[in-house]
Each structure stands twice: as structure tokens, then as C-alpha cells.
């Protein structure tokens, strides 16, 4: 289990820059016109993560052998990375929502 967490975090760290970039672009293009509701934010997050995964898959396909040799399937790794990303995004959204209502 410890190896799974370590490998998933390593994979997520390689995706985080692409993910933030694609999520912000998607939010500016799609979410900005629909307002700041939670559903458009999560839709932007899903599209941003898909864009980051596709760019990472295209640009560094040879790194997947490292994870396959460690015993992880790529789909499982995508799922765990998306869960981490969704958890971080939910916490940030809740904190910003609470701060917006308090101040």
C-alpha cells in the first residue's frame, strides 16, 4: 500500500502543471461564461484533467513502463490521480467558498 501511494503521488506530480494549465484554460473558456457555480468548476476540472492526461500520454509514453513494471495498471493510476486531484480541488473550493461567505 505504501508503494501504491508513493507511485500515485509521483505520477500526480508529473501531471500537476499540465492539469492546472488545462483547468484554468477550460474555466476561462467554458466556466467563465456560465458563472462561478460548482458544476461548471467540476466540469472544468474534468476536462482539464483529461487534457493533462492526454498531453502527458502523448509526450512521455516511455515512463509508463516504470509504473507497469511496478505492478500498476495505467487506468488504475489515472483513477487514483483523478481522486487525489478531485480531493485537492474540493478542499480548495470549500476553503474559497467559506472565505467568500465570511468576508
Backbone atoms as SQL, in Angstrom:
CREATE TABLE atoms (id INTEGER PRIMARY KEY, chain TEXT, resi INTEGER, resn TEXT, atom TEXT, x REAL, y REAL, z REAL);
INSERT INTO atoms VALUES
  (1, 'A', 1, 'UNK', 'N', 0.826, -1.196, 0.000),
  (2, 'A', 1, 'UNK', 'CA', 0.000, 0.000, 0.000),
  (3, 'A', 1, 'UNK', 'C', 0.869, 1.258, 0.000),
  (4, 'A', 2, 'UNK', 'N', 1.980, 1.205, 0.729),
  (5, 'A', 2, 'UNK', 'CA', 2.865, 2.361, 0.781),
  (6, 'A', 2, 'UNK', 'C', 3.450, 2.653, -0.600),
  (7, 'A', 3, 'UNK', 'N', 3.779, 1.601, -1.330),
  (8, 'A', 3, 'UNK', 'CA', 4.333, 1.768, -2.671),
  (9, 'A', 3, 'UNK', 'C', 3.283, 2.353, -3.610),
  (10, 'A', 4, 'UNK', 'N', 2.029, 1.949, -3.446),
  (11, 'A', 4, 'UNK', 'CA', 0.948, 2.469, -4.280),
  (12, 'A', 4, 'UNK', 'C', 0.772, 3.969, -4.078),
  (13, 'A', 5, 'UNK', 'N', 0.799, 4.408, -2.838),
  (14, 'A', 5, 'UNK', 'CA', 0.653, 5.833, -2.546),
  (15, 'A', 5, 'UNK', 'C', 1.832, 6.619, -3.108),
  (16, 'A', 6, 'UNK', 'N', 3.029, 6.097, -2.931),
  (17, 'A', 6, 'UNK', 'CA', 4.224, 6.780, -3.431),
  (18, 'A', 6, 'UNK', 'C', 4.209, 6.889, -4.948),
  (19, 'A', 7, 'UNK', 'N', 3.879, 5.806, -5.626),
  (20, 'A', 7, 'UNK', 'CA', 3.854, 5.827, -7.086),
  (21, 'A', 7, 'UNK', 'C', 2.741, 6.715, -7.628),
  (22, 'A', 8, 'UNK', 'N', 1.599, 6.710, -6.959),
  (23, 'A', 8, 'UNK', 'CA', 0.497, 7.565, -7.400),
  (24, 'A', 8, 'UNK', 'C', 0.847, 9.038, -7.229),
  (25, 'A', 9, 'UNK', 'N', 1.475, 9.381, -6.114),
  (26, 'A', 9, 'UNK', 'CA', 1.879, 10.770, -5.913),
  (27, 'A', 9, 'UNK', 'C', 2.968, 11.193, -6.889),
  (28, 'A', 10, 'UNK', 'N', 3.876, 10.278, -7.226),
  (29, 'A', 10, 'UNK', 'CA', 4.888, 10.591, -8.237),
  (30, 'A', 10, 'UNK', 'C', 4.234, 10.867, -9.587),
  (31, 'A', 11, 'UNK', 'N', 3.265, 10.052, -9.943),
  (32, 'A', 11, 'UNK', 'CA', 2.565, 10.248, -11.210),
  (33, 'A', 11, 'UNK', 'C', 1.766, 11.543, -11.196),
  (34, 'A', 12, 'UNK', 'N', 1.112, 11.837, -10.087),
  (35, 'A', 12, 'UNK', 'CA', 0.311, 13.057, -9.989),
  (36, 'A', 12, 'UNK', 'C', 1.193, 14.302, -10.052),
  (37, 'A', 13, 'UNK', 'N', 2.377, 14.239, -9.472),
  (38, 'A', 13, 'UNK', 'CA', 3.279, 15.398, -9.517),
  (39, 'A', 13, 'UNK', 'C', 3.730, 15.711, -10.936),
  (40, 'A', 14, 'UNK', 'N', 3.831, 14.696, -11.782),
  (41, 'A', 14, 'UNK', 'CA', 4.186, 14.970, -13.173),
  (42, 'A', 14, 'UNK', 'C', 3.017, 15.586, -13.941),
  (43, 'A', 15, 'UNK', 'N', 1.812, 15.352, -13.479),
  (44, 'A', 15, 'UNK', 'CA', 0.623, 15.884, -14.156),
  (45, 'A', 15, 'UNK', 'C', 0.181, 17.256, -13.669),
  (46, 'A', 16, 'UNK', 'N', 0.646, 17.685, -12.522),
  (47, 'A', 16, 'UNK', 'CA', 0.040, 18.835, -11.857),
  (48, 'A', 16, 'UNK', 'C', 0.179, 20.136, -12.663),
  (49, 'A', 17, 'UNK', 'N', 1.291, 20.369, -13.319),
  (50, 'A', 17, 'UNK', 'CA', 1.451, 21.610, -14.090),
  (51, 'A', 17, 'UNK', 'C', 0.524, 21.611, -15.305),
  (52, 'A', 18, 'UNK', 'N', 0.490, 20.485, -16.024),
  (53, 'A', 18, 'UNK', 'CA', -0.429, 20.374, -17.161),
  (54, 'A', 18, 'UNK', 'C', -1.877, 20.519, -16.701),
  (55, 'A', 19, 'UNK', 'N', -2.178, 19.914, -15.573),
  (56, 'A', 19, 'UNK', 'CA', -3.535, 19.905, -15.055),
  (57, 'A', 19, 'UNK', 'C', -4.000, 21.315, -14.697),
  (58, 'A', 20, 'UNK', 'N', -3.176, 22.057, -14.011),
  (59, 'A', 20, 'UNK', 'CA', -3.550, 23.417, -13.630),
  (60, 'A', 20, 'UNK', 'C', -3.743, 24.279, -14.875),
  (61, 'A', 21, 'UNK', 'N', -2.853, 24.125, -15.835),
  (62, 'A', 21, 'UNK', 'CA', -2.942, 24.921, -17.060),
  (63, 'A', 21, 'UNK', 'C', -4.223, 24.626, -17.829),
  (64, 'A', 22, 'UNK', 'N', -4.502, 23.342, -18.059),
  (65, 'A', 22, 'UNK', 'CA', -5.707, 22.989, -18.811),
  (66, 'A', 22, 'UNK', 'C', -6.980, 23.331, -18.046),
  (67, 'A', 23, 'UNK', 'N', -6.971, 23.197, -16.729),
  (68, 'A', 23, 'UNK', 'CA', -8.158, 23.531, -15.951),
  (69, 'A', 23, 'UNK', 'C', -8.447, 25.025, -16.011),
  (70, 'A', 24, 'UNK', 'N', -7.415, 25.847, -15.886),
  (71, 'A', 24, 'UNK', 'CA', -7.630, 27.290, -15.975),
  (72, 'A', 24, 'UNK', 'C', -8.097, 27.708, -17.364),
  (73, 'A', 25, 'UNK', 'N', -7.512, 27.114, -18.393),
  (74, 'A', 25, 'UNK', 'CA', -7.954, 27.433, -19.752),
  (75, 'A', 25, 'UNK', 'C', -9.403, 27.030, -19.981),
  (76, 'A', 26, 'UNK', 'N', -9.762, 25.854, -19.511),
  (77, 'A', 26, 'UNK', 'CA', -11.143, 25.390, -19.684),
  (78, 'A', 26, 'UNK', 'C', -12.105, 26.262, -18.887),
  (79, 'A', 27, 'UNK', 'N', -11.705, 26.655, -17.685),
  (80, 'A', 27, 'UNK', 'CA', -12.585, 27.501, -16.891),
  (81, 'A', 27, 'UNK', 'C', -12.754, 28.874, -17.534),
  (82, 'A', 28, 'UNK', 'N', -11.683, 29.405, -18.096),
  (83, 'A', 28, 'UNK', 'CA', -11.796, 30.711, -18.750),
  (84, 'A', 28, 'UNK', 'C', -12.646, 30.638, -20.010),
  (85, 'A', 29, 'UNK', 'N', -12.552, 29.533, -20.745),
  (86, 'A', 29, 'UNK', 'CA', -13.315, 29.407, -21.983),
  (87, 'A', 29, 'UNK', 'C', -14.761, 28.987, -21.747),
  (88, 'A', 30, 'UNK', 'N', -14.969, 28.018, -20.867),
  (89, 'A', 30, 'UNK', 'CA', -16.314, 27.472, -20.655),
  (90, 'A', 30, 'UNK', 'C', -16.944, 28.005, -19.379),
  (91, 'A', 31, 'UNK', 'N', -16.217, 27.922, -18.287),
  (92, 'A', 31, 'UNK', 'CA', -16.789, 28.258, -16.989),
  (93, 'A', 31, 'UNK', 'C', -17.001, 29.734, -16.767),
  (94, 'A', 32, 'UNK', 'N', -16.208, 30.561, -17.416),
  (95, 'A', 32, 'UNK', 'CA', -16.367, 31.997, -17.225),
  (96, 'A', 32, 'UNK', 'C', -17.698, 32.514, -17.737),
  (97, 'A', 33, 'UNK', 'N', -18.225, 31.886, -18.769),
  (98, 'A', 33, 'UNK', 'CA', -19.498, 32.338, -19.324),
  (99, 'A', 33, 'UNK', 'C', -20.695, 31.795, -18.548),
  (100, 'A', 34, 'UNK', 'N', -20.508, 30.694, -17.819),
  (101, 'A', 34, 'UNK', 'CA', -21.626, 30.112, -17.080),
  (102, 'A', 34, 'UNK', 'C', -21.705, 30.614, -15.651),
  (103, 'A', 35, 'UNK', 'N', -20.759, 31.399, -15.218),
  (104, 'A', 35, 'UNK', 'CA', -20.760, 31.884, -13.849),
  (105, 'A', 35, 'UNK', 'C', -19.872, 31.022, -12.971),
  (106, 'A', 36, 'UNK', 'N', -19.856, 31.339, -11.711),
  (107, 'A', 36, 'UNK', 'CA', -18.986, 30.623, -10.778),
  (108, 'A', 36, 'UNK', 'C', -19.765, 29.580, -9.984),
  (109, 'A', 37, 'UNK', 'N', -20.488, 28.721, -10.641),
  (110, 'A', 37, 'UNK', 'CA', -21.179, 27.668, -9.918),
  (111, 'A', 37, 'UNK', 'C', -20.292, 26.425, -9.833),
  (112, 'A', 38, 'UNK', 'N', -20.609, 25.566, -8.910),
  (113, 'A', 38, 'UNK', 'CA', -19.772, 24.399, -8.608),
  (114, 'A', 38, 'UNK', 'C', -19.745, 23.416, -9.772),
  (115, 'A', 39, 'UNK', 'N', -20.850, 23.253, -10.458),
  (116, 'A', 39, 'UNK', 'CA', -20.913, 22.265, -11.537),
  (117, 'A', 39, 'UNK', 'C', -19.991, 22.654, -12.688),
  (118, 'A', 40, 'UNK', 'N', -19.949, 23.924, -13.033),
  (119, 'A', 40, 'UNK', 'CA', -19.037, 24.335, -14.105),
  (120, 'A', 40, 'UNK', 'C', -17.584, 24.215, -13.668),
  (121, 'A', 41, 'UNK', 'N', -17.311, 24.413, -12.387),
  (122, 'A', 41, 'UNK', 'CA', -15.947, 24.230, -11.887),
  (123, 'A', 41, 'UNK', 'C', -15.521, 22.769, -11.973),
  (124, 'A', 42, 'UNK', 'N', -16.398, 21.847, -11.582),
  (125, 'A', 42, 'UNK', 'CA', -16.058, 20.429, -11.670),
  (126, 'A', 42, 'UNK', 'C', -15.969, 19.959, -13.125),
  (127, 'A', 43, 'UNK', 'N', -16.793, 20.511, -13.987),
  (128, 'A', 43, 'UNK', 'CA', -16.689, 20.184, -15.410),
  (129, 'A', 43, 'UNK', 'C', -15.347, 20.655, -15.964),
  (130, 'A', 44, 'UNK', 'N', -14.940, 21.852, -15.579),
  (131, 'A', 44, 'UNK', 'CA', -13.635, 22.355, -16.000),
  (132, 'A', 44, 'UNK', 'C', -12.513, 21.493, -15.452),
  (133, 'A', 45, 'UNK', 'N', -12.675, 21.007, -14.240),
  (134, 'A', 45, 'UNK', 'CA', -11.658, 20.148, -13.635),
  (135, 'A', 45, 'UNK', 'C', -11.557, 18.827, -14.391),
  (136, 'A', 46, 'UNK', 'N', -12.684, 18.262, -14.779),
  (137, 'A', 46, 'UNK', 'CA', -12.681, 17.005, -15.524),
  (138, 'A', 46, 'UNK', 'C', -12.033, 17.179, -16.893),
  (139, 'A', 47, 'UNK', 'N', -12.395, 18.228, -17.604),
  (140, 'A', 47, 'UNK', 'CA', -11.806, 18.492, -18.916),
  (141, 'A', 47, 'UNK', 'C', -10.320, 18.813, -18.779),
  (142, 'A', 48, 'UNK', 'N', -9.952, 19.561, -17.755),
  (143, 'A', 48, 'UNK', 'CA', -8.545, 19.883, -17.528),
  (144, 'A', 48, 'UNK', 'C', -7.712, 18.655, -17.225),
  (145, 'A', 49, 'UNK', 'N', -8.255, 17.742, -16.432),
  (146, 'A', 49, 'UNK', 'CA', -7.526, 16.516, -16.122),
  (147, 'A', 49, 'UNK', 'C', -7.401, 15.638, -17.358),
  (148, 'A', 50, 'UNK', 'N', -8.453, 15.567, -18.152),
  (149, 'A', 50, 'UNK', 'CA', -8.386, 14.772, -19.383),
  (150, 'A', 50, 'UNK', 'C', -7.359, 15.354, -20.354),
  (151, 'A', 51, 'UNK', 'N', -7.306, 16.661, -20.456),
  (152, 'A', 51, 'UNK', 'CA', -6.303, 17.286, -21.314),
  (153, 'A', 51, 'UNK', 'C', -4.891, 17.046, -20.816),
  (154, 'A', 52, 'UNK', 'N', -4.704, 17.120, -19.512),
  (155, 'A', 52, 'UNK', 'CA', -3.377, 16.879, -18.939),
  (156, 'A', 52, 'UNK', 'C', -2.936, 15.443, -19.151),
  (157, 'A', 53, 'UNK', 'N', -3.849, 14.501, -18.963),
  (158, 'A', 53, 'UNK', 'CA', -3.506, 13.090, -19.156),
  (159, 'A', 53, 'UNK', 'C', -3.193, 12.810, -20.618),
  (160, 'A', 54, 'UNK', 'N', -3.967, 13.393, -21.520),
  (161, 'A', 54, 'UNK', 'CA', -3.702, 13.130, -22.939),
  (162, 'A', 54, 'UNK', 'C', -2.376, 13.736, -23.385),
  (163, 'A', 55, 'UNK', 'N', -2.047, 14.930, -22.920),
  (164, 'A', 55, 'UNK', 'CA', -0.756, 15.524, -23.267),
  (165, 'A', 55, 'UNK', 'C', 0.394, 14.741, -22.651),
  (166, 'A', 56, 'UNK', 'N', 0.220, 14.313, -21.415),
  (167, 'A', 56, 'UNK', 'CA', 1.263, 13.518, -20.758),
  (168, 'A', 56, 'UNK', 'C', 1.426, 12.171, -21.443),
  (169, 'A', 57, 'UNK', 'N', 0.327, 11.564, -21.854),
  (170, 'A', 57, 'UNK', 'CA', 0.393, 10.283, -22.549),
  (171, 'A', 57, 'UNK', 'C', 1.108, 10.422, -23.891),
  (172, 'A', 58, 'UNK', 'N', 0.865, 11.520, -24.568),
  (173, 'A', 58, 'UNK', 'CA', 1.496, 11.744, -25.874),
  (174, 'A', 58, 'UNK', 'C', 2.983, 12.082, -25.737),
  (175, 'A', 59, 'UNK', 'N', 3.332, 12.884, -24.743),
  (176, 'A', 59, 'UNK', 'CA', 4.705, 13.381, -24.659),
  (177, 'A', 59, 'UNK', 'C', 5.657, 12.446, -23.930),
  (178, 'A', 60, 'UNK', 'N', 5.169, 11.649, -23.012),
  (179, 'A', 60, 'UNK', 'CA', 6.091, 10.796, -22.253),
  (180, 'A', 60, 'UNK', 'C', 5.517, 9.394, -22.082),
  (181, 'A', 61, 'UNK', 'N', 5.334, 8.717, -23.178),
  (182, 'A', 61, 'UNK', 'CA', 4.757, 7.370, -23.134),
  (183, 'A', 61, 'UNK', 'C', 5.733, 6.345, -22.575),
  (184, 'A', 62, 'UNK', 'N', 7.024, 6.624, -22.639),
  (185, 'A', 62, 'UNK', 'CA', 8.005, 5.656, -22.150),
  (186, 'A', 62, 'UNK', 'C', 8.033, 5.561, -20.628),
  (187, 'A', 63, 'UNK', 'N', 7.507, 6.553, -19.933),
  (188, 'A', 63, 'UNK', 'CA', 7.510, 6.494, -18.474),
  (189, 'A', 63, 'UNK', 'C', 6.487, 5.503, -17.939),
  (190, 'A', 64, 'UNK', 'N', 5.530, 5.101, -18.760),
  (191, 'A', 64, 'UNK', 'CA', 4.511, 4.175, -18.288),
  (192, 'A', 64, 'UNK', 'C', 5.073, 2.786, -18.023),
  (193, 'A', 65, 'UNK', 'N', 6.173, 2.453, -18.653),
  (194, 'A', 65, 'UNK', 'CA', 6.792, 1.157, -18.382),
  (195, 'A', 65, 'UNK', 'C', 7.263, 1.069, -16.936),
  (196, 'A', 66, 'UNK', 'N', 7.671, 2.187, -16.367),
  (197, 'A', 66, 'UNK', 'CA', 8.093, 2.220, -14.966),
  (198, 'A', 66, 'UNK', 'C', 6.939, 1.816, -14.055),
  (199, 'A', 67, 'UNK', 'N', 5.771, 2.346, -14.314),
  (200, 'A', 67, 'UNK', 'CA', 4.611, 2.037, -13.478),
  (201, 'A', 67, 'UNK', 'C', 4.085, 0.630, -13.751),
  (202, 'A', 68, 'UNK', 'N', 4.151, 0.196, -14.981),
  (203, 'A', 68, 'UNK', 'CA', 3.721, -1.174, -15.294),
  (204, 'A', 68, 'UNK', 'C', 4.645, -2.193, -14.648),
  (205, 'A', 69, 'UNK', 'N', 5.945, -1.934, -14.665),
  (206, 'A', 69, 'UNK', 'CA', 6.886, -2.844, -14.022),
  (207, 'A', 69, 'UNK', 'C', 6.734, -2.843, -12.509),
  (208, 'A', 70, 'UNK', 'N', 6.202, -1.770, -11.956),
  (209, 'A', 70, 'UNK', 'CA', 5.953, -1.713, -10.518),
  (210, 'A', 70, 'UNK', 'C', 4.657, -2.422, -10.140),
  (211, 'A', 71, 'UNK', 'N', 3.889, -2.857, -11.129),
  (212, 'A', 71, 'UNK', 'CA', 2.677, -3.615, -10.854),
  (213, 'A', 71, 'UNK', 'C', 1.401, -2.805, -10.890),
  (214, 'A', 72, 'UNK', 'N', 1.441, -1.607, -11.418),
  (215, 'A', 72, 'UNK', 'CA', 0.245, -0.773, -11.501),
  (216, 'A', 72, 'UNK', 'C', -0.236, -0.683, -12.935),
  (217, 'A', 73, 'UNK', 'N', -1.530, -0.808, -13.110),
  (218, 'A', 73, 'UNK', 'CA', -2.071, -0.581, -14.445),
  (219, 'A', 73, 'UNK', 'C', -2.261, 0.918, -14.644),
  (220, 'A', 74, 'UNK', 'N', -2.230, 1.343, -15.872),
  (221, 'A', 74, 'UNK', 'CA', -2.306, 2.768, -16.174),
  (222, 'A', 74, 'UNK', 'C', -3.697, 3.317, -15.853),
  (223, 'A', 75, 'UNK', 'N', -4.729, 2.544, -16.115),
  (224, 'A', 75, 'UNK', 'CA', -6.092, 3.011, -15.812),
  (225, 'A', 75, 'UNK', 'C', -6.290, 3.213, -14.317),
  (226, 'A', 76, 'UNK', 'N', -5.753, 2.315, -13.523),
  (227, 'A', 76, 'UNK', 'CA', -5.851, 2.458, -12.070),
  (228, 'A', 76, 'UNK', 'C', -5.079, 3.693, -11.615),
  (229, 'A', 77, 'UNK', 'N', -3.931, 3.918, -12.218),
  (230, 'A', 77, 'UNK', 'CA', -3.126, 5.088, -11.885),
  (231, 'A', 77, 'UNK', 'C', -3.853, 6.379, -12.257),
  (232, 'A', 78, 'UNK', 'N', -4.514, 6.391, -13.409),
  (233, 'A', 78, 'UNK', 'CA', -5.329, 7.547, -13.794),
  (234, 'A', 78, 'UNK', 'C', -6.452, 7.778, -12.778),
  (235, 'A', 79, 'UNK', 'N', -7.100, 6.714, -12.370),
  (236, 'A', 79, 'UNK', 'CA', -8.195, 6.837, -11.408),
  (237, 'A', 79, 'UNK', 'C', -7.738, 7.379, -10.070),
  (238, 'A', 80, 'UNK', 'N', -6.647, 6.853, -9.551),
  (239, 'A', 80, 'UNK', 'CA', -6.127, 7.333, -8.271),
  (240, 'A', 80, 'UNK', 'C', -5.651, 8.779, -8.369),
  (241, 'A', 81, 'UNK', 'N', -5.003, 9.121, -9.469),
  (242, 'A', 81, 'UNK', 'CA', -4.547, 10.504, -9.646),
  (243, 'A', 81, 'UNK', 'C', -5.739, 11.450, -9.748),
  (244, 'A', 82, 'UNK', 'N', -6.813, 11.006, -10.415),
  (245, 'A', 82, 'UNK', 'CA', -8.002, 11.856, -10.503),
  (246, 'A', 82, 'UNK', 'C', -8.667, 12.008, -9.141),
  (247, 'A', 83, 'UNK', 'N', -8.677, 10.959, -8.338),
  (248, 'A', 83, 'UNK', 'CA', -9.251, 11.072, -6.994),
  (249, 'A', 83, 'UNK', 'C', -8.451, 12.042, -6.135),
  (250, 'A', 84, 'UNK', 'N', -7.128, 11.992, -6.237),
  (251, 'A', 84, 'UNK', 'CA', -6.296, 12.946, -5.500),
  (252, 'A', 84, 'UNK', 'C', -6.583, 14.363, -5.983),
  (253, 'A', 85, 'UNK', 'N', -6.660, 14.523, -7.282),
  (254, 'A', 85, 'UNK', 'CA', -6.914, 15.834, -7.861),
  (255, 'A', 85, 'UNK', 'C', -8.281, 16.359, -7.453),
  (256, 'A', 86, 'UNK', 'N', -9.268, 15.503, -7.464),
  (257, 'A', 86, 'UNK', 'CA', -10.616, 15.904, -7.073),
  (258, 'A', 86, 'UNK', 'C', -10.681, 16.256, -5.588),
  (259, 'A', 87, 'UNK', 'N', -9.963, 15.510, -4.751),
  (260, 'A', 87, 'UNK', 'CA', -9.940, 15.812, -3.321),
  (261, 'A', 87, 'UNK', 'C', -9.281, 17.164, -3.051),
  (262, 'A', 88, 'UNK', 'N', -8.163, 17.417, -3.700),
  (263, 'A', 88, 'UNK', 'CA', -7.481, 18.705, -3.528),
  (264, 'A', 88, 'UNK', 'C', -8.362, 19.841, -4.035),
  (265, 'A', 89, 'UNK', 'N', -8.999, 19.637, -5.172),
  (266, 'A', 89, 'UNK', 'CA', -9.870, 20.656, -5.746),
  (267, 'A', 89, 'UNK', 'C', -11.081, 20.919, -4.854),
  (268, 'A', 90, 'UNK', 'N', -11.648, 19.876, -4.261),
  (269, 'A', 90, 'UNK', 'CA', -12.791, 20.042, -3.372),
  (270, 'A', 90, 'UNK', 'C', -12.407, 20.823, -2.125),
  (271, 'A', 91, 'UNK', 'N', -11.257, 20.514, -1.554),
  (272, 'A', 91, 'UNK', 'CA', -10.804, 21.236, -0.362),
  (273, 'A', 91, 'UNK', 'C', -10.560, 22.708, -0.685),
  (274, 'A', 92, 'UNK', 'N', -9.913, 22.979, -1.813),
  (275, 'A', 92, 'UNK', 'CA', -9.660, 24.372, -2.200),
  (276, 'A', 92, 'UNK', 'C', -10.973, 25.103, -2.465),
  (277, 'A', 93, 'UNK', 'N', -11.921, 24.443, -3.117),
  (278, 'A', 93, 'UNK', 'CA', -13.217, 25.062, -3.395),
  (279, 'A', 93, 'UNK', 'C', -13.977, 25.354, -2.107),
  (280, 'A', 94, 'UNK', 'N', -13.939, 24.425, -1.155),
  (281, 'A', 94, 'UNK', 'CA', -14.617, 24.653, 0.125),
  (282, 'A', 94, 'UNK', 'C', -13.983, 25.804, 0.897),
  (283, 'A', 95, 'UNK', 'N', -12.670, 25.863, 0.916),
  (284, 'A', 95, 'UNK', 'CA', -11.988, 26.945, 1.629),
  (285, 'A', 95, 'UNK', 'C', -12.318, 28.295, 0.995),
  (286, 'A', 96, 'UNK', 'N', -12.278, 28.356, -0.331),
  (287, 'A', 96, 'UNK', 'CA', -12.613, 29.611, -1.002),
  (288, 'A', 96, 'UNK', 'C', -14.077, 29.993, -0.805),
  (289, 'A', 97, 'UNK', 'N', -14.957, 29.009, -0.790),
  (290, 'A', 97, 'UNK', 'CA', -16.375, 29.284, -0.572),
  (291, 'A', 97, 'UNK', 'C', -16.625, 29.803, 0.841),
  (292, 'A', 98, 'UNK', 'N', -15.969, 29.210, 1.819),
  (293, 'A', 98, 'UNK', 'CA', -16.120, 29.663, 3.206),
  (294, 'A', 98, 'UNK', 'C', -15.552, 31.063, 3.374),
  (295, 'A', 99, 'UNK', 'N', -14.395, 31.311, 2.786),
  (296, 'A', 99, 'UNK', 'CA', -13.796, 32.651, 2.880),
  (297, 'A', 99, 'UNK', 'C', -14.658, 33.698, 2.186),
  (298, 'A', 100, 'UNK', 'N', -15.277, 33.331, 1.083),
  (299, 'A', 100, 'UNK', 'CA', -16.127, 34.280, 0.364),
  (300, 'A', 100, 'UNK', 'C', -17.367, 34.634, 1.187),
  (301, 'A', 101, 'UNK', 'N', -17.915, 33.657, 1.919),
  (302, 'A', 101, 'UNK', 'CA', -19.099, 33.935, 2.725),
  (303, 'A', 101, 'UNK', 'C', -18.757, 34.662, 4.022),
  (304, 'A', 102, 'UNK', 'N', -17.544, 34.466, 4.522),
  (305, 'A', 102, 'UNK', 'CA', -17.160, 35.136, 5.759),
  (306, 'A', 102, 'UNK', 'C', -16.754, 36.583, 5.530),
  (307, 'A', 103, 'UNK', 'N', -16.120, 36.839, 4.422),
  (308, 'A', 103, 'UNK', 'CA', -15.608, 38.193, 4.184),
  (309, 'A', 103, 'UNK', 'C', -16.418, 38.826, 3.128);
